[in-house]
């Protein structure tokens, strides 16, 4: 099958969305499909010159078309117009449009090109909701993909998506090859990691509070843009905190291997995506959770119901009340003092990841679940990896 994957992501970029689409394209290509990714072209010359597939550590088995999105007013129309022309061409040369973009799905529906839409939240703006209702009922719609069961239910319960439309829940994923074998020994001092963005609404403030409460532990934060790094430094960083800044996807595994415990401190509400906007705490499927599972390092995660679709307290993670610094401190102290629990939970997390949450498994769940492949569809080696 020829698949045109439409994304709003800049390629390359530091955002997790770009990592997700590159890995999904690789996973679809590994199933024997001819895949072309449409994405925004980075305006940085250094980014333009780099080898894209190597940056994301994915095989060169699919084509990336980087489309211009000028920064000046009206630049969005330039990008949208180019996407429209590519989708129109797919009527004759392609089999399927796979879109994370409302405009891309709407254009495919209007042109009668078979398409799938992958949802990462419930739109709040009236015009966005109207678009979803319209293209979800289009004859060309082959189904929806939601990143969590909570999101699937809300899309249906709010009347945005018909209950009888093919609809697959596919949580995010990670390359199983990312991790190391779980180990019982601790570093000296113990090294506790957080990987992700540093903007407010991700629980980073809790990490700094833990660092102040536990001066004998080294807390290492990976990620963040220059603006957020400057803000954090300006607010004061405890002496036992290391700020690594952005680390390229291909190099992230090395840092994971050095950690003793990883933290996923999402708050109960107010979780925002990289571009702000809607609160995604009800539906989120954070890619770093799956990286943590693959890493071979035990994790402590917030007690968000949506994270409970994947994580179980005492089994593949330790769960702590969101935002409760004292409870998180107690959980971290217990975990650092209990090597058997650390190893047991890390082993189980890796087993769960390999069984259900690799990119290969995700692509299979989508294509088979929506009836776009037969059950005998070939699979290939697991595509490589994810990022902060």
N, C-alpha and C positions, 0 to 999 in steps of 0.2 A: 504494500500500500504506500502511496505517496502522501506524506503528511506535511502540511505547512503549519508550523508552530508559531503563533502570533503572541508576542510578549511586549509589555511596556518597559522592560528592563533595559538599562544601558549595559552594553557588553563591550569591554569588561567593566566591572564596577565592584565596589566593596559590599554591595547589598546581597543579602541572602537570597532574594528573589532571582538574581542572576545565576547564582549557584544552582538553584532548584531547576531552572529551565534548561541550563546546560546539561545537568545530569539526567533530566527526563528525556531530552533529545537523544542523548547517548544510549539510554536504556531502551528507547523505542527503536533506535537504529540497530541495537543488539538483537532485537526480535525480528530483524530482516526487513524493516521498513526503510523507505527512502525519505529522509527527514531534512527539511530546510527550516532553520530558525530565522524569523524576522525579529530584529531587536534594534534598539536605538544605538547609534554610533557615538562612542565617547568623543568629546571634543578635545581631550588631551592627546597631544602628539605621541607621548610615550605609550599611552594605551593603544593608540592606533598601530604602533609598530610592533607590539608584542604578539607572540604566538598564543592565540586565544585558547585553544584546546589544552596547551601545556599549562597555562595559567590556572585553569580549573582542574587540571589533571584528569581529563576525559579523553578517550580515543578520538582520532580524527575520522569518525565514521559518519558525520553529518555536516551539512553546509551551514555556515552562519552568514546571513546577509545583514550587514550593519547599515541601517537606514538613517539618513540625516534628520535631526530634530533641532533646527536652529533655535538659539536662545531668544532671538528677537520676537516681538509680539507677532503672533500668527504662525510661529514655528510649529505649533501643534497641528495646524492644518496641513502644513507641508508633510509632516510625518504621516498623518492620517490619510492624506491623499495617496502617498506612496504605497501604504498598506492596502488601500482600496484597489489600486491597480494590480497589486500582486494577488489579492484574493480573486479579483475578476479573472485573472489569467488562470487561476486554479480551476475554474469551471471546466476548462478544456484539458488541462494537464495534470490536475491533482485529484486525489480521492477524498481527502479529509482536511479540514482546518481544525486545529487544536488551539484554543484561545484562552488566555488569562485576561484578555482585554475586552471590556464591554463593547467598544467600538468595533473590534475585530469580529466578535460574534454577531453583532448587529449587521455588519456588512455582509458576512457570509449568509445570514438568514435572508437578507434582502435580495441577494444574488442567487439564492437557491443552491449554494455550495454546502454539502454535508459538513457539519461541524459539531464539536464538543466544546463545552464551556467548563473551565475549572474555576470554582468559587473559593475565595479565601475570606469572605465576610459577607454580611448582609448589608446591602446598600441602604443608606438613610435618605439620600436626596430623592425627591419625587421623580425627577426625570430619569435617574438611574434605575429606580424600581420599575418604571414604565418600560424601559428598554428590556430589562430582564424578563418581565412578564410577556412582552411581545416575542422576543426571540426564543424563549423557552417553549412557546407553543407553535413555533414555525415548523413547517414540514421538513425542513432541512436539518433540524436539531436531532442529533443522534444520542444526546444524553448530557447529564451533568456529572461533574466530579466535585465533591466537597472534601475539605481537608480534615473534617471531624464529623462524627455522628451528630453532635450538637448543632453544627452548621446545617447539615442536611435536614434535620427536623425543623429548624427555624425557617429555612427557605420554603419548605412545604407548608408549615403551619401559618406563615404569613401570606400565603397565597401567591408567592412569586413563581413557584415551580409546581407543575401538576404532580400529584401524588403518583400517577401511573407512568410518569416519564422514567426511562432508565436512569438510575442515579447511583453512583458508586462512591463510597467513602474510602478515600485513599489518604491516610496521614502522610506527612512528609517522611523523609527517609535518609539513609546514609550508606556509604560504601562500607561493607563489612571489613574490608582490608585496612581501615583506618587504625584499628586499635592494636594494643599489645596484650600479652597474657596478664590477667590480674595478679597482683603481688601482695604479699602480707606485710612486708617491711615498709616502714615509713621513711621519708626523707628527714633530714635534720638541718633546719627546722622543718616541720610538716608544711607541705605546699598545697594550698587550697586555691582552685582556679575558678574563674568566671570567664566565659567566652561569649561575646556578643556586643551589642551597642551600649553606649554609655549615656544616652539621653534619658531624661527623666521618664518614668513610667515603665521601666524594665526591672526595677528592684535593685539597681546598683547601690542606692543609698543604704540598703540593708547590708550589702557586702562591706561597705566602709564602716558601718556600725559594728559589725562582727570583728573587723580588724582592730577597732579601738578597744573592744572588750577582750580580745585574745592576742596580746602583743607578742606572745611566743610563737605564733603561727604566721607564716608568710602567705599573703594573699596576692595572687597574680591575676591581673585583668587583661584580657586579650581582646582588642577591637576598639572601635571608636574613631570618629573623624577628628581632624585637627581642632575644629571648633569646640567639640565636647571635651577633648583632652585638655585644652586650654582652660575651659570652664572648671573642670574637676580640679586641675592643679591650682587654680585661683581660689577655690573654696577650701583648699587644704587637704593634703593626702597624708594619712598616717605613715609613719616611717617604715612599717612592715608591709606596705603595699607597693607592688611593682606594676607599672603601667607599660605593657608591651606595645600598645597601639595596634594598628592594623597588621595582620599577618596573612600573607597570600594563602589561598586554599591549599596549594600543593605543599606548603610547609607546616600546616597546622598540626598534623599528626605528631610531629616531633615534640611540640609543646605539650600536647595531651599526655604523652608518655611519661612526662616528668612530674605530673600531678599526683596527689594522694587522694583528694576528694574534689568533686566538682559541684558547683552551686547553680541552681535554676530558681532564682528568687522572684518569680513573677508575682506582682500584687494581685489582689482579688479583682480589681477593676482598674481602668486607666491604662491598660497595656496598649501601646500604639505601635503601628508599623513604622518602618524607616522614614516614611514621608509624613508621619503624623496621621491626622484624619480620625477615622472611627476607632472606638474602643474594641479591640479584638480579643479581650480576655475570655469571653464566652466561647469562642470558636478556635482559638489559636492552636497550631500544631508546630511548635518551634523546632526548626531544623537542628538547633544545638542540642535539644533533648536527645535526638537520635544519634548525633555525634557523640554525646556523652555515653549513650548505651553501647556504641561500638568501641569506645576508647579503651575499655578494660579498667576504667576508674569508677569507683562508686560515686553516686550523686545524692544530693539532698535537693528536693523539689518542693515547690509550694503546693498547697492542697486545693488547687483549682479543679473543679469537676471535670473539665475537658482534658486535663493532663491525666486524670484517672482512667481515661479510655485506653491509655498505654501503660501507665505506671501503677504499681501496687505497693503500698507501704510494707516494708519488711521483706519484700520478695525481690523486685528488681530495682528498688530505690528506697530511700528514706524520705518520708513525707513530713513536712513541718507546716504549721499554720502561717499563711501568707502575712508578711509584715511584722511578725512577732519576733523581735530580735532575741529575747530571752529564750524562747523555745528553739530558735535556730541555733543559738549558742549551745544549748544543752544537747541537741541532736548532733551537732558537729563534734562536741567533746566526746560523746558516747561512740561515735563512729571512729574517731581517731584512736580511741582506746581499745577497739575491738577488731583485731585483724581478721578474725574468722568471718565476721559479718561483712566487712569490706569486700573480702574475696567472694563470698557467697553471692552477695547482691550484684557485684560486677560481672561475675560469671553468668548469672541468670539474665542480666540485661543484654549481654552479648548474644546469648542463645536466642532471646526473644527478637533481637534485631535481625539476626541471620535468618530466622524463620519467617518473619513477617514484614520487616521494615527496611529492606534494601531497595535501591532504585530499581533493580531488576524485578523484584516482587511487586513494587508499586506499578510499574508499567504493565506487568501481566494482569494485575487486579483491574486496572482501568480498561485495557483492551478486551479482556475476556468478560469482565463484568458488564460492559456496555454492548456486548455481542459484536464487537468489531473484529474479532479473531475467533477462529475455532480453537477448541481446547488443545489441539495438536500443534499449535503455533510453535515454531522453533524458538529457543532461547539461546543466548550466548553468554560470554563471560560478563560478570558484574562490572558495569561502568564505574568509573572512579569518582568520587568523593564530593565532599561538601566543605562549607566554610563558616566563618563567623558571621 
